[in-house]
Every structure is written in C-alpha cells, then in structure tokens.
Amino acid sequence: MLFSNMLETITIVKGPTIGDGMLFITINLVSFLICLMFILRIGTGKLAIPVFFIGLGFLLSAIIPLLFGITNLWLVPLIESLFVFIGVVIFMKILGVFEMISKNK
C-alpha cells in the first residue's frame, strides 16, 4: 500500500458577502419573510400550504450555512430544490393538474 503525505486543498469562494455572511443568506431570509407575509395575506386556504413549503425551503437553505458552516454548502441547493419541488407538486395537486393529465378520453 502506498500512502504518501497527500494533502488536498479545497478552495471555497464565498462570493459577495454582507459582514461575515454570504449574500444569498440575506436574500433567502428576505424571501422567507416575503413568503410568510404572503401566507398571512391569503389566510389558511389550500394555497397557503405550498407557499409555506417554498418559504421553508428558503429558510432552511439560509440557516444551513449559519449552523454548519460552509463545509456543508452542498446541502443548500439540495434542500431548496427539494422544498420548491414539494411546493410545486402540491400546487399541481390543488389546481387539478394530475387529474387533467390522467383523464381517459
């Protein structure tokens, strides 16, 4: 077995920052607040559920780098995409898109 003193260097570019935090954290937190205001405006109807999931995706993707640091930055697009996908699927269910696709003529 050949094990040498191989060290790997990983360079992480933070991009634009506000203070010590990356800019997308601030944008995602503002997006979560906008979704929350929208939920409060539309009330407790059926449309509030998918908007909540989309807003939750913004919140979780902003909190991950704050809690776990930038070493787990790969989780941000994964979680945001997953929650937006769930929100869109719920929107499609509410609006009856699946029933339109599965209708037999």
C-alpha positions in Angstrom: 0.0 0.0 0.0 1.3 3.3 -1.0 0.2 6.1 1.3 2.2 9.3 0.9 1.7 12.6 2.5 -1.0 13.7 0.1 -2.9 16.7 1.3 -5.9 18.1 -0.6 -6.7 21.7 -0.6 -10.3 22.8 -1.1 -10.9 26.4 -2.1 -14.3 27.8 -1.2 -15.2 31.1 -2.8 -17.9 32.8 -0.7 -18.9 35.3 -3.3 -20.4 38.6 -2.3 -20.8 38.9 1.5 -22.6 41.1 3.9 -20.5 41.2 7.1 -19.3 37.6 7.6 -22.4 36.0 5.9 -22.8 35.2 2.2 -25.2 37.4 0.3 -27.6 34.5 -0.6 -28.3 34.0 3.1 -29.7 37.5 3.4 -31.6 37.1 0.1 -33.1 33.8 1.3 -34.1 35.2 4.6 -35.9 38.1 2.9 -37.6 35.7 0.5 -38.8 33.6 3.5 -40.2 36.8 5.1 -42.0 37.7 1.8 -43.5 34.2 1.6 -44.6 34.5 5.3 -46.3 37.8 4.6 -48.0 36.2 1.6 -49.2 33.3 3.7 -50.6 35.8 6.3 -52.4 37.6 3.5 -54.0 34.6 1.8 -55.0 33.1 5.1 -55.4 29.4 5.9 -56.6 28.3 2.5 -55.3 25.4 0.4 -52.8 27.7 -1.4 -51.0 28.5 1.9 -49.6 25.0 2.2 -47.4 25.0 -1.0 -46.3 28.6 -0.3 -45.3 27.5 3.2 -43.1 24.7 1.8 -41.4 27.1 -0.6 -40.8 29.6 2.2 -39.5 26.8 4.4 -37.0 25.9 1.7 -35.7 29.5 1.7 -35.4 29.5 5.5 -33.6 26.1 5.8 -31.2 26.9 2.9 -30.3 30.2 4.7 -29.9 28.5 8.1 -27.6 25.6 7.0 -24.5 27.7 6.3 -25.1 29.6 9.6 -25.3 26.4 11.7 -23.0 24.0 9.9 -20.6 26.4 8.2 -19.5 26.5 4.6 -18.2 22.9 4.6 -21.7 21.6 4.1 -22.7 24.2 1.4 -23.8 21.4 -1.0 -26.9 21.0 1.2 -28.2 24.4 0.3 -29.3 23.8 -3.3 -30.4 20.3 -2.4 -32.8 21.4 0.3 -34.0 24.4 -1.5 -34.7 22.4 -4.7 -36.5 19.7 -2.7 -38.8 22.0 -0.9 -39.6 24.0 -4.0 -40.4 20.7 -5.8 -42.7 19.6 -3.0 -44.4 23.0 -3.1 -44.9 22.8 -6.9 -46.3 19.3 -6.7 -48.8 20.4 -4.0 -49.7 23.4 -6.2 -50.3 20.9 -9.1 -52.5 18.7 -6.9 -54.6 21.7 -5.6 -55.1 23.0 -9.1 -56.0 19.6 -10.5 -53.1 19.2 -13.0 -52.7 15.5 -12.2 -56.4 14.9 -12.9 -56.1 16.7 -16.2 -53.2 14.5 -17.2 -54.7 11.2 -16.1 -58.2 11.7 -17.7 -59.1 9.0 -20.2 -60.9 10.2 -23.3 
